[in-house]
Amino acid sequence: MNSTSTATRTPRSSHPAKASSQPDPAPENIAAELAHFVVPIASLTLHPRNPRQGSLEAITASLRRYGQLRPVVVQRSSMWIVAGNHVVRAARALGWQHLAATVVELDDATAGAFLIADNRCSDLGGYDEALLAAILEEQAAAGNLAGTSYGPDDIAELVARVLA
């Protein structure tokens, strides 16, 4: 971590601290390894200038299946989410009360630029379609597509493109 990025953990309850060096366990829907980053979801604010239009349905299905495996990124001064706005929306739709968040020191200009960069980097990525088709066929054969946002029609279309 550099000097401008720090993570914090906000206590999740008013219970007295335990006499243990172990962190409180993360809520059931959050990976235990993220326990130090758990904050009340009510403390997070959707970024008012996030231009990204995510698939709430796909993210909700993913969270329902896998839980939260990586933290959202939050600007400390405003508590605005700069990466993970749709994860927060989906978690709220699921009724979650907590999320893991990396809360970092960012000025407004840097926070806005990071928000755009995070979205754009995802856009610029691509797939090895032959490898993706092979992985998806394996997952489909194992009955393991729930939460992936891929269905049989998606796989058939991908395989047809790969074989063309």
Salt bridges, closest charged atoms under 4 A:
ASP24 OD2 - ARG9 NH2 3.60
ASP24 OD1 - LYS18 NZ 3.91
GLU105 OE2 - ARG76 NE 2.49
ASP123 OD1 - ARG52 NH1 2.52
GLU129 OE2 - ARG161 NH2 2.95
GLU157 OE2 - ARG161 NH1 3.28
